[in-house]
Amino acid sequence: MLKKIVLLLFFTVFLHACSEMKASIPEKEQVVEDKITFENEVVEKTNQDIPSMLLNNNDFHSVIGWMSNEEIAFIFVEKGQWLVKTYTVPTNTWKTIYTTTTPIIQGTIHPLKEMILLHTSKDSSSAEIQFLHKNGFVTQSLSFESSEIYMDWHPTNPNLVVFSTFYEDWTYSTFVYDGETQALSSIDIENPFVKWYDEDHLSVYRWAESGLDGSELFLYSIKDKTLKATGEDKVLDVTNIGEAIVYVQINEEEKQLEYRLESLNGSNKLEWTAPAVSNYSEWVIPTMSIVSSDEFMLLNATESRNQDDTSQKSILSKISLDGQVILGEVGEQPISCSPNGETCLGGYSKENWINTNPLKVEKWIYFNK
């Protein structure tokens, strides 16, 4: 129970709002004109391969991520308007694709790069999820009433989203939404932090008594509403990246993470190990960024340690079923990588620019306070 409370508190820090949902389709496409001027300044480059920019700290909200190998999506707020803007790297140009007066809590880009999921909220007890097309119109929206929300988007089918909505007393409800049929279905599961395993099943974790022991993996059938054991235990995370699934399990005796990248049909797999990092009560899941349906970027510790030891760097690598390519060492940080894997944005504000071949890290976003 303590671990569940800790995880719920963790999501409170990053997420805000949602439940009791109503799906609706706008009567017409919402095309947004760039009516608000946002002033940004491009700083003189210290390296021609790495851009630099100076942003107003009061206007900047967050970097959503890569829309393509050359285009990055941002969230800004200016004069009471919330803006989703894209920055084209080669030309140093901006384009506003969406504006709203409702505060945007966070944005998520689908791996296919056609849609952005926007979580917006007018107050602490309500929220909306906007399905925003890359060209700037909202295709669908969901309304919520609750305190917090957890979401997982299917990697190859942008119509499928699973939501867990939390209430002030820490109870929760979990729903599966199918945008193609606009059907919203309630499901009864014991762990709200579920993820898509395939289009018909969700990965459900049954926690062990100790957070250091990992979890048992179960598959929930959306059609039959049944839970089936997989035989996989000591599981820390399972991620469907499109054409393959990444399993992360813990070998507590060796203090090692055991990875398995396996094709969806099980015909091909890659296995490797890495040192495990602990925050004393549980193991820390390493940072990863999906770059394509069969490839992802991964940061692993150089040796087993505690999370509060910030003096050591991590190993950045590119991994596919063809193997693992070690790119070099960088500081531990959240990363968001371009579809070709040649560039990653790092840091909590994505302020670091990471060229992967050859590896070079340099700050690229500066804030004018």
C-alpha positions as CSV (number, residue, x, y, z in Angstrom):
1,M,0.0,0.0,0.0
2,L,2.9,2.4,0.8
3,K,4.3,1.9,-2.7
4,K,1.0,2.6,-4.3
5,I,0.7,5.9,-2.4
6,V,4.3,6.8,-3.3
7,L,3.6,6.2,-7.0
8,L,0.3,8.1,-6.9
9,L,2.1,11.0,-5.3
10,F,4.8,10.8,-8.0
11,F,2.2,11.2,-10.7
12,T,0.7,14.1,-8.8
13,V,3.9,16.1,-9.4
14,F,3.8,15.7,-13.1
15,L,0.1,15.4,-13.9
16,H,-3.0,17.5,-13.2
17,A,-6.8,16.8,-13.6
18,C,-9.6,14.3,-14.9
19,S,-12.7,11.4,-15.0
20,E,-16.4,11.0,-16.0
21,M,-15.8,11.3,-19.6
22,K,-17.7,12.5,-22.6
23,A,-16.4,12.1,-26.2
24,S,-17.2,14.6,-28.8
25,I,-16.2,15.3,-32.4
26,P,-15.9,19.0,-33.4
27,E,-18.4,20.0,-36.1
28,K,-15.6,21.4,-38.2
29,E,-11.8,21.5,-38.3
30,Q,-10.2,24.1,-36.1
31,V,-7.6,25.8,-38.2
32,V,-5.6,28.3,-36.2
33,E,-3.9,31.4,-37.6
34,D,-0.7,32.7,-36.2
35,K,-2.2,35.9,-34.7
36,I,0.0,36.2,-31.7
37,T,3.6,37.4,-32.1
38,F,6.2,35.5,-30.1
39,E,9.5,37.2,-30.0
40,N,12.5,34.8,-29.8
41,E,16.1,35.5,-30.4
42,V,18.6,33.1,-32.0
43,V,21.9,33.2,-30.3
44,E,25.1,33.2,-32.3
45,K,26.1,29.6,-32.7
46,T,29.2,28.2,-31.1
47,N,28.9,25.1,-33.2
48,Q,27.4,25.1,-36.7
49,D,25.8,21.7,-36.0
50,I,24.1,22.8,-32.8
51,P,21.5,25.6,-32.8
52,S,21.1,28.1,-29.9
53,M,18.2,30.2,-28.9
54,L,17.3,32.7,-26.2
55,L,13.7,32.4,-24.9
56,N,11.6,34.5,-22.4
57,N,11.4,32.4,-19.3
58,N,7.9,33.8,-18.5
59,D,6.6,32.7,-21.9
60,F,8.2,29.2,-22.1
61,H,6.2,26.3,-20.8
62,S,7.8,23.1,-22.2
63,V,9.2,21.3,-25.1
64,I,6.8,18.6,-26.3
65,G,9.2,16.8,-28.6
66,W,10.1,16.0,-32.2
67,M,7.5,16.2,-34.9
68,S,10.1,15.2,-37.5
69,N,13.9,15.1,-37.9
70,E,13.9,18.9,-38.4
71,E,10.9,20.1,-36.4
72,I,10.4,20.4,-32.7
73,A,7.1,21.2,-30.9
74,F,6.9,23.7,-28.0
75,I,4.3,25.0,-25.6
76,F,4.3,28.8,-24.8
77,V,2.0,31.1,-22.9
78,E,1.7,34.8,-23.8
79,K,-0.9,37.4,-22.9
80,G,-3.4,34.8,-21.6
81,Q,-3.1,32.6,-24.7
82,W,-1.5,29.1,-24.7
83,L,0.3,28.3,-27.9
84,V,1.6,25.1,-29.5
85,K,4.4,26.2,-31.8
86,T,6.9,24.3,-34.0
87,Y,10.5,25.3,-34.5
88,T,12.2,24.3,-37.8
89,V,15.8,23.8,-37.1
90,P,17.5,24.3,-40.5
91,T,15.7,27.6,-41.1
92,N,15.4,28.9,-37.5
93,T,11.7,29.6,-38.1
94,W,8.6,29.3,-35.9
95,K,5.0,28.5,-36.7
96,T,2.0,28.6,-34.4
97,I,-0.2,25.6,-35.0
98,Y,-2.7,25.9,-32.2
99,T,-3.9,28.5,-29.6
100,T,-6.3,28.3,-26.7
101,T,-7.2,30.2,-23.6
102,T,-7.4,27.0,-21.5
103,P,-4.0,26.2,-19.8
104,I,-2.1,23.3,-21.3
105,I,-0.8,21.0,-18.7
106,Q,1.3,18.8,-21.0
107,G,1.6,17.5,-24.6
108,T,2.5,14.1,-26.0
109,I,3.4,13.4,-29.6
110,H,2.3,10.1,-31.0
111,P,5.2,7.9,-32.4
112,L,3.7,8.2,-35.9
113,K,4.1,12.0,-35.7
114,E,0.7,12.8,-37.0
115,M,-1.1,13.7,-33.7
116,I,-0.4,15.5,-30.4
117,L,-2.4,14.6,-27.3
118,L,-2.9,17.8,-25.3
119,H,-4.0,17.7,-21.6
120,T,-5.7,21.0,-20.8
121,S,-7.4,22.1,-17.6
122,K,-9.4,25.2,-16.5
123,D,-9.3,24.3,-12.8
124,S,-8.1,21.6,-10.4
125,S,-11.2,19.4,-10.7
126,S,-11.7,19.3,-14.5
127,A,-9.7,18.7,-17.7
128,E,-10.0,18.0,-21.3
129,I,-7.9,15.8,-23.6
130,Q,-7.5,17.3,-27.1
131,F,-6.5,15.1,-30.1
132,L,-4.6,17.8,-32.1
133,H,-3.6,17.1,-35.7
134,K,-0.1,18.2,-36.7
135,N,-1.7,20.7,-39.0
136,G,-3.4,22.5,-36.1
137,F,-7.0,21.2,-35.9
138,V,-8.6,19.3,-33.1
139,T,-10.1,16.0,-34.3
140,Q,-11.6,14.8,-31.0
141,S,-11.8,15.8,-27.4
142,L,-12.6,14.1,-24.1
143,S,-13.9,15.8,-21.0
144,F,-13.0,14.8,-17.4
145,E,-13.9,15.5,-13.8
146,S,-11.3,14.3,-11.3
147,S,-8.0,15.3,-9.7
148,E,-5.2,13.6,-11.7
149,I,-4.8,11.5,-14.8
150,Y,-2.5,8.8,-16.2
151,M,-2.5,8.1,-19.9
152,D,-0.8,5.6,-22.3
153,W,-1.1,5.9,-26.1
154,H,-0.9,2.9,-28.3
155,P,2.3,3.2,-30.4
156,T,0.9,2.3,-33.8
157,N,-2.8,3.0,-33.4
158,P,-3.4,6.7,-32.4
159,N,-7.1,6.0,-31.9
160,L,-6.4,3.9,-28.8
161,V,-5.7,5.5,-25.4
162,V,-6.0,4.0,-21.9
163,F,-6.7,6.5,-19.1
164,S,-6.6,6.1,-15.3
165,T,-8.3,9.0,-13.5
166,F,-7.7,9.7,-9.8
167,Y,-9.9,11.3,-7.2
168,E,-9.0,13.3,-4.1
169,D,-9.3,10.2,-1.9
170,W,-6.8,8.3,-4.2
171,T,-9.4,6.0,-5.6
172,Y,-9.3,5.7,-9.4
173,S,-11.1,4.5,-12.5
174,T,-9.5,3.1,-15.6
175,F,-11.0,3.5,-19.2
176,V,-10.1,2.4,-22.7
177,Y,-10.9,4.9,-25.4
178,D,-11.3,3.9,-29.1
179,G,-11.3,7.1,-31.2
180,E,-12.4,5.2,-34.3
181,T,-15.7,4.2,-32.7
182,Q,-15.7,7.0,-30.1
183,A,-16.3,4.2,-27.5
184,L,-15.2,4.8,-23.9
185,S,-15.2,1.6,-21.9
186,S,-14.6,1.2,-18.1
187,I,-12.3,-1.7,-17.1
188,D,-11.7,-3.2,-13.6
189,I,-8.0,-3.7,-12.9
190,E,-5.9,-3.8,-9.7
191,N,-3.1,-1.5,-10.9
192,P,-4.0,1.8,-12.6
193,F,-0.6,2.2,-14.3
194,V,-1.3,-0.1,-17.3
195,K,0.3,0.1,-20.7
196,W,-0.6,-1.2,-24.2
197,Y,0.8,-4.7,-24.9
198,D,-0.9,-5.0,-28.3
199,E,-4.3,-3.7,-29.7
200,D,-6.2,-6.4,-27.8
201,H,-4.3,-6.5,-24.5
202,L,-3.0,-4.3,-21.7
203,S,0.1,-5.0,-19.6
204,V,-1.0,-5.1,-15.9
205,Y,1.5,-5.3,-13.1
206,R,0.9,-7.0,-9.8
207,W,3.4,-5.5,-7.3
208,A,5.4,-7.6,-4.9
209,E,5.5,-6.8,-1.2
210,S,8.9,-5.1,-1.7
211,G,9.4,-2.6,-4.5
212,L,12.9,-4.1,-5.0
213,D,11.3,-7.4,-6.1
214,G,9.7,-6.1,-9.2
215,S,6.2,-7.2,-10.4
216,E,4.3,-10.1,-12.0
217,L,3.2,-9.4,-15.5
218,F,-0.5,-10.1,-16.5
219,L,-2.3,-9.4,-19.7
220,Y,-5.8,-7.9,-19.6
221,S,-8.0,-8.9,-22.6
222,I,-10.1,-5.8,-23.6
223,K,-12.5,-8.0,-25.5
224,D,-13.1,-10.7,-22.8
225,K,-12.3,-8.5,-19.8
226,T,-10.2,-11.3,-18.3
227,L,-6.7,-11.3,-16.7
228,K,-4.1,-13.9,-17.8
229,A,-0.8,-14.7,-16.2
230,T,2.3,-14.5,-18.5
231,G,4.8,-16.3,-16.2
232,E,7.0,-13.2,-16.3
233,D,8.1,-12.0,-12.9
234,K,10.6,-9.5,-11.4
235,V,9.3,-7.1,-14.1
236,L,10.0,-3.4,-13.8
237,D,8.6,-2.3,-17.2
238,V,7.2,-3.5,-20.5
239,T,7.0,-1.2,-23.5
240,N,5.5,-1.8,-26.9
241,I,7.5,0.3,-29.3
242,G,5.5,-0.7,-32.4
243,E,7.0,-3.8,-34.0
244,A,8.7,-5.1,-30.9
245,I,8.3,-5.1,-27.1
246,V,11.0,-4.1,-24.5
247,Y,11.0,-6.1,-21.3
248,V,12.9,-4.8,-18.3
249,Q,13.4,-7.2,-15.3
250,I,15.5,-7.1,-12.2
251,N,18.2,-9.5,-11.0
252,E,18.3,-8.3,-7.4
253,E,21.2,-10.6,-6.4
254,E,23.5,-9.3,-9.2
255,K,22.0,-5.8,-9.0
256,Q,21.5,-6.0,-12.8
257,L,18.7,-5.0,-15.2
258,E,17.9,-7.8,-17.6
259,Y,16.6,-6.5,-20.9
260,R,14.8,-8.4,-23.7
261,L,13.7,-6.8,-27.0
262,E,11.4,-9.2,-28.7
263,S,9.5,-8.9,-32.0
264,L,5.7,-9.1,-31.6
265,N,5.5,-12.5,-33.2
266,G,8.3,-13.8,-31.0
267,S,10.5,-14.8,-34.0
268,N,13.5,-12.6,-33.1
269,K,14.9,-11.3,-29.8
270,L,17.9,-9.5,-28.3
271,E,19.0,-9.9,-24.7
272,W,21.5,-7.9,-22.6
273,T,22.1,-6.7,-19.1
274,A,23.0,-3.3,-17.5
275,P,23.8,-2.1,-13.9
276,A,20.7,-1.3,-11.8
277,V,20.1,2.0,-10.0
278,S,18.1,2.2,-6.8
279,N,16.3,5.0,-5.0
280,Y,16.6,2.9,-1.8
281,S,12.9,1.7,-1.9
282,E,12.7,0.6,-5.5
283,W,14.7,0.2,-8.7
284,V,14.8,3.2,-11.1
285,I,13.6,2.5,-14.7
286,P,16.2,3.9,-17.1
287,T,15.4,6.6,-19.5
288,M,14.5,5.6,-23.0
289,S,13.1,7.3,-26.1
290,I,11.4,5.5,-29.0
291,V,12.7,6.7,-32.4
292,S,11.0,4.2,-34.7
293,S,8.7,1.1,-34.5
294,D,11.7,-1.2,-34.0
295,E,14.4,1.1,-32.5
296,F,14.9,3.1,-29.3
297,M,17.6,5.2,-27.5
298,L,18.5,4.1,-24.0
299,L,20.5,5.6,-21.0
300,N,22.0,3.1,-18.6
301,A,24.2,3.6,-15.6
302,T,27.9,2.7,-15.9
303,E,27.7,0.8,-12.6
304,S,25.2,-0.2,-9.9
305,R,24.6,2.7,-7.6
306,N,22.0,4.8,-5.7
307,Q,20.1,7.4,-7.6
308,D,21.3,10.3,-5.5
309,D,24.9,9.7,-6.7
310,T,24.9,12.3,-9.5
311,S,28.6,12.3,-10.1
312,Q,28.5,9.4,-12.5
313,K,27.5,9.5,-16.1
314,S,25.3,7.1,-18.1
315,I,25.9,5.2,-21.3
316,L,23.8,6.3,-24.3
317,S,23.1,3.6,-26.8
318,K,20.8,2.9,-29.8
319,I,19.1,-0.5,-29.7
320,S,17.2,-2.5,-32.3
321,L,16.8,-6.2,-33.0
322,D,20.0,-6.0,-35.0
323,G,22.0,-5.2,-31.9
324,Q,23.1,-2.5,-29.5
325,V,25.3,0.5,-30.7
326,I,27.1,2.3,-27.8
327,L,27.3,6.0,-28.6
328,G,29.2,7.3,-25.5
329,E,28.7,8.7,-22.0
330,V,26.4,11.6,-21.1
331,G,24.9,12.9,-17.8
332,E,21.8,11.2,-16.6
333,Q,18.7,13.2,-17.8
334,P,15.4,12.7,-19.5
335,I,15.8,12.5,-23.3
336,S,13.6,13.0,-26.4
337,C,15.2,11.8,-29.7
338,S,14.6,12.5,-33.3
339,P,13.1,9.8,-35.5
340,N,16.4,9.1,-37.2
341,G,18.2,8.9,-33.8
342,E,20.8,11.4,-34.8
343,T,19.8,14.1,-32.3
344,C,18.3,14.0,-28.7
345,L,17.1,16.8,-26.5
346,G,18.1,16.3,-22.9
347,G,17.3,17.8,-19.5
348,Y,14.0,18.5,-17.7
349,S,13.4,21.5,-20.0
350,K,15.0,19.8,-23.0
351,E,17.7,22.5,-22.8
352,N,20.6,20.2,-23.9
353,W,21.3,19.4,-27.6
354,I,22.8,15.9,-28.0
355,N,24.4,15.0,-31.3
356,T,24.8,11.2,-31.3
357,N,27.3,10.6,-34.0
358,P,29.9,11.7,-33.0
359,L,28.5,12.3,-29.5
360,K,28.5,15.9,-28.5
361,V,26.4,17.6,-25.8
362,E,25.8,21.3,-25.7
363,K,23.3,23.6,-24.2
364,W,21.0,25.1,-26.8
365,I,18.1,26.8,-24.9
366,Y,18.9,29.9,-22.8
367,F,16.3,31.8,-20.8
368,N,16.0,35.5,-20.6
369,K,14.5,36.2,-17.2
